[in-house]
Every structure is written in structure tokens, then in C-alpha cells.
């Protein structure tokens, strides 16, 4: 079981070939090929490589599947005895990426 931990959009993700990952919204249409070259760690069976800070020659290849929005999160503020209440909602946008291949370097 080979996997890699990579950084994209200010976050870290663990990927195996064939996985679908929800990432922060990225530019590109569905079907666009992506290459993530900021790989922090790779593992293939018992062999583990860690980067200083990145693993040289390692890449994660993926393809954009769709764009969407997460479920709504409600934010409620109030101050007691002051008749102050505010209710707002937020839906975070995401990009779903299917990991096609891992190049472990």
C-alpha cells in the first residue's frame, strides 16, 4: 500500500492511488489534470521517505472531478439582556480531486 502526504491550498492531505479528496476550491474545470509536487512524505510498504522539507522527485497526480459546496454551518451570536441576536450561515466551497497516480521519487 503506497501513499503520500502532500501540501496544497495551505493544508496537508494523505493520498493513495484511486482516492477522492475534497480540497479547498481550486481553479480549473472538471477533467483538468493536476500535479502536486510539494510532497512531504512517501511510503511504499516498509520503506518510508521523509522530506527536508520536501521529498525530491515525488509527485501526486490527480484530476478534478467536480466543484461544490459543503453543508451549511450556522453561526449564532447573542448578548444576554441586550436584545442582540444574529444568525448567519456559511457554505465552504470545495474541489473534489481523484488521485490517479503517485510518483514516489
Backbone as CSV, one residue per row, in Angstrom:
resi,resn,N_x,N_y,N_z,CA_x,CA_y,CA_z,C_x,C_y,C_z
1,UNK,0.851,-1.185,0.000,0.000,0.000,0.000,0.893,1.244,0.000
2,UNK,0.934,1.912,-1.124,1.742,3.118,-1.249,0.865,4.341,-1.020
3,UNK,1.399,5.295,-0.276,0.674,6.541,-0.058,1.660,7.689,0.055
4,UNK,1.123,8.904,-0.041,1.950,10.108,0.066,1.170,11.154,0.842
5,UNK,1.895,11.976,1.567,1.312,13.129,2.242,1.849,14.361,1.533
6,UNK,0.921,15.187,1.023,1.324,16.361,0.254,0.594,17.582,0.771
7,UNK,1.105,18.751,0.358,0.536,20.025,0.777,-0.058,20.734,-0.428
8,UNK,-1.280,21.249,-0.239,-1.940,22.007,-1.299,-2.990,22.897,-0.662
9,UNK,-3.052,24.134,-1.077,-4.053,25.049,-0.552,-3.871,25.361,0.917
10,UNK,-2.645,25.279,1.412,-2.383,25.584,2.814,-2.732,24.451,3.766
11,UNK,-3.073,23.277,3.256,-3.421,22.129,4.091,-2.635,20.907,3.641
12,UNK,-2.596,19.894,4.493,-1.913,18.655,4.161,-2.944,17.552,3.950
13,UNK,-2.663,16.688,2.950,-3.583,15.621,2.588,-2.822,14.313,2.451
14,UNK,-3.481,13.210,2.799,-2.923,11.871,2.618,-3.606,11.263,1.403
15,UNK,-2.809,10.749,0.461,-3.376,10.273,-0.799,-2.841,8.893,-1.144
16,UNK,-3.743,8.055,-1.628,-3.404,6.785,-2.245,-3.963,6.820,-3.662
17,UNK,-3.439,5.997,-4.539,-3.950,5.948,-5.910,-5.400,5.480,-5.885
18,UNK,-6.268,6.220,-6.567,-7.686,5.878,-6.625,-8.550,6.618,-5.620
19,UNK,-7.956,7.340,-4.668,-8.719,8.082,-3.662,-9.391,9.304,-4.270
20,UNK,-10.490,9.744,-3.651,-11.115,11.025,-3.952,-10.952,11.913,-2.727
21,UNK,-10.439,13.120,-2.931,-10.143,14.032,-1.831,-10.877,15.339,-2.073
22,UNK,-11.518,15.862,-1.016,-12.122,17.197,-1.083,-11.099,18.209,-0.601
23,UNK,-10.779,19.151,-1.476,-9.759,20.157,-1.192,-10.406,21.534,-1.262
24,UNK,-9.725,22.568,-0.737,-10.241,23.927,-0.911,-10.386,24.249,-2.396
25,UNK,-11.273,25.179,-2.713,-11.598,25.498,-4.102,-10.338,25.818,-4.906
26,UNK,-10.215,25.155,-6.070,-9.064,25.342,-6.948,-9.560,25.770,-8.319
27,UNK,-8.696,26.447,-9.064,-9.030,26.850,-10.423,-8.972,25.643,-11.347
28,UNK,-9.850,25.611,-12.323,-9.846,24.535,-13.306,-11.227,23.946,-13.472
29,UNK,-11.465,23.411,-14.654,-12.734,22.772,-14.969,-12.642,21.279,-14.655
30,UNK,-13.783,20.627,-14.466,-13.740,19.168,-14.285,-13.056,18.499,-15.468
31,UNK,-12.180,17.550,-15.164,-11.384,16.882,-16.190,-9.972,17.415,-16.302
32,UNK,-9.685,18.554,-15.637,-8.350,19.140,-15.681,-7.373,18.287,-14.873
33,UNK,-6.194,18.031,-15.438,-5.155,17.257,-14.751,-4.376,18.176,-13.815
34,UNK,-4.056,17.684,-12.623,-3.301,18.440,-11.630,-2.053,17.679,-11.228
35,UNK,-1.004,18.426,-10.880,0.221,17.831,-10.362,0.575,18.540,-9.069
36,UNK,0.694,17.779,-7.997,1.096,18.321,-6.696,2.525,17.856,-6.442
37,UNK,3.456,18.808,-6.397,4.858,18.434,-6.226,5.412,18.771,-4.849
38,UNK,4.588,19.288,-3.958,5.039,19.574,-2.594,4.714,18.359,-1.713
39,UNK,5.464,17.289,-1.919,5.234,16.032,-1.203,6.125,16.020,0.037
40,UNK,5.513,15.818,1.199,6.224,15.854,2.473,6.710,14.475,2.907
41,UNK,5.958,13.425,2.549,6.298,12.072,2.988,5.757,11.079,1.976
42,UNK,6.535,10.024,1.714,6.056,8.933,0.876,6.290,7.625,1.607
43,UNK,5.423,6.658,1.368,5.566,5.343,1.985,5.148,4.293,0.975
44,UNK,5.963,3.247,0.873,5.665,2.122,-0.001,6.019,0.856,0.765
45,UNK,5.017,0.247,1.371,5.279,-0.918,2.212,6.017,-0.491,3.477
46,UNK,7.213,-1.051,3.681,8.010,-0.705,4.870,8.961,0.453,4.616
47,UNK,9.111,0.874,3.360,10.037,1.957,3.018,9.330,3.306,3.134
48,UNK,9.823,4.158,4.033,9.239,5.477,4.264,10.302,6.528,3.992
49,UNK,9.951,7.535,3.183,10.869,8.646,2.906,10.234,9.932,3.414
50,UNK,10.989,10.681,4.179,10.521,11.989,4.627,11.377,13.055,3.977
51,UNK,10.784,14.186,3.699,11.488,15.268,3.033,12.112,16.231,4.009
52,UNK,13.048,17.024,3.491,13.715,18.039,4.299,13.630,19.389,3.609
53,UNK,12.533,20.062,3.388,11.184,19.713,3.842,10.382,18.906,2.822
54,UNK,10.815,18.826,1.534,10.053,18.106,0.517,10.840,16.902,0.028
55,UNK,10.141,15.855,-0.411,10.775,14.678,-0.989,11.107,15.008,-2.440
56,UNK,12.378,14.885,-2.821,12.787,15.254,-4.173,12.288,14.207,-5.173
57,UNK,11.734,14.691,-6.272,11.274,13.820,-7.344,9.913,13.194,-7.120
58,UNK,9.294,13.441,-5.999,7.983,12.839,-5.725,6.870,13.761,-6.209
59,UNK,5.826,13.157,-6.778,4.683,13.920,-7.282,3.408,13.131,-7.033
60,UNK,2.325,13.863,-6.873,0.994,13.259,-6.786,0.203,13.798,-7.973
61,UNK,-0.330,12.901,-8.780,-1.072,13.282,-9.968,-2.558,13.069,-9.720
62,UNK,-3.364,14.043,-10.137,-4.795,13.943,-9.913,-5.587,14.595,-11.030
63,UNK,-6.906,14.485,-10.910,-7.815,15.040,-11.910,-9.018,15.621,-11.175
64,UNK,-9.438,16.827,-11.590,-10.598,17.466,-10.963,-11.864,16.724,-11.391
65,UNK,-12.663,16.324,-10.400,-13.917,15.625,-10.673,-15.078,16.612,-10.692
66,UNK,-15.179,17.448,-9.647,-16.279,18.405,-9.569,-15.958,19.511,-8.572
67,UNK,-16.743,20.577,-8.652,-16.725,21.649,-7.673,-18.057,21.612,-6.945
68,UNK,-18.059,22.035,-5.680,-19.309,22.021,-4.934,-19.209,22.835,-3.663
69,UNK,-20.237,22.723,-2.838,-20.278,23.408,-1.551,-20.551,22.398,-0.451
70,UNK,-19.910,22.594,0.680,-20.140,21.745,1.849,-21.509,22.051,2.435
71,UNK,-21.907,21.301,3.460,-23.177,21.579,4.119,-23.082,22.895,4.876
72,UNK,-24.234,23.506,5.137,-24.261,24.820,5.766,-23.905,24.723,7.244
73,UNK,-23.084,25.675,7.687,-22.721,25.812,9.097,-23.344,27.104,9.598
74,UNK,-24.071,27.019,10.714,-24.743,28.188,11.263,-23.896,28.820,12.354
75,UNK,-23.850,30.155,12.357,-23.137,30.921,13.376,-24.174,31.781,14.078
76,UNK,-24.280,31.627,15.390,-25.280,32.362,16.158,-24.577,33.166,17.236
77,UNK,-24.796,34.486,17.252,-24.216,35.375,18.246,-25.341,35.993,19.062
78,UNK,-25.100,36.194,20.343,-26.089,36.896,21.152,-25.407,37.502,22.366
79,UNK,-26.042,38.527,22.892,-25.608,39.130,24.151,-26.817,39.120,25.075
80,UNK,-26.646,38.561,26.234,-27.791,38.402,27.129,-28.293,39.750,27.627
81,UNK,-29.581,39.828,27.763,-30.295,41.003,28.300,-30.142,42.250,27.436
82,UNK,-29.607,42.151,26.239,-29.408,43.336,25.385,-30.240,43.260,24.107
83,UNK,-31.041,42.221,23.963,-31.864,42.019,22.781,-31.015,42.027,21.501
84,UNK,-29.846,41.378,21.562,-28.931,41.301,20.424,-28.805,39.841,20.011
85,UNK,-29.281,39.519,18.811,-29.174,38.162,18.266,-28.862,38.266,16.781
86,UNK,-27.899,37.480,16.316,-27.562,37.427,14.898,-27.361,35.966,14.506
87,UNK,-28.004,35.554,13.437,-27.845,34.200,12.932,-27.397,34.292,11.482
88,UNK,-26.244,33.744,11.186,-25.739,33.728,9.812,-25.311,32.306,9.473
89,UNK,-25.170,32.043,8.202,-24.735,30.732,7.746,-23.586,30.865,6.768
90,UNK,-22.873,29.750,6.581,-21.725,29.742,5.667,-21.623,28.372,5.017
91,UNK,-21.371,28.351,3.702,-21.123,27.106,2.980,-19.768,27.210,2.296
92,UNK,-18.821,26.396,2.738,-17.468,26.416,2.187,-17.447,25.724,0.826
93,UNK,-16.799,26.342,-0.154,-16.666,25.738,-1.476,-15.497,24.764,-1.482
94,UNK,-15.607,23.701,-2.288,-14.555,22.704,-2.360,-14.384,22.226,-3.796
95,UNK,-13.265,21.556,-4.028,-12.991,20.886,-5.291,-12.711,19.429,-4.970
96,UNK,-13.411,18.524,-5.621,-13.157,17.100,-5.419,-12.146,16.644,-6.462
97,UNK,-11.057,16.035,-5.974,-9.953,15.610,-6.832,-9.786,14.102,-6.703
98,UNK,-9.707,13.415,-7.852,-9.434,11.973,-7.838,-7.951,11.772,-8.099
99,UNK,-7.290,11.071,-7.185,-5.857,10.810,-7.312,-5.659,9.674,-8.319
100,UNK,-4.935,9.960,-9.394,-4.743,8.975,-10.452,-3.455,8.181,-10.285
101,UNK,-2.377,8.826,-9.811,-1.093,8.136,-9.726,-0.199,8.811,-8.693
102,UNK,0.730,8.033,-8.136,1.743,8.527,-7.214,3.113,8.250,-7.807
103,UNK,3.937,9.269,-7.901,5.340,9.120,-8.288,6.153,9.331,-7.017
104,UNK,6.693,8.249,-6.466,7.330,8.320,-5.147,8.772,8.777,-5.200
105,UNK,9.329,9.016,-6.345,10.678,9.582,-6.442,11.736,8.573,-6.329
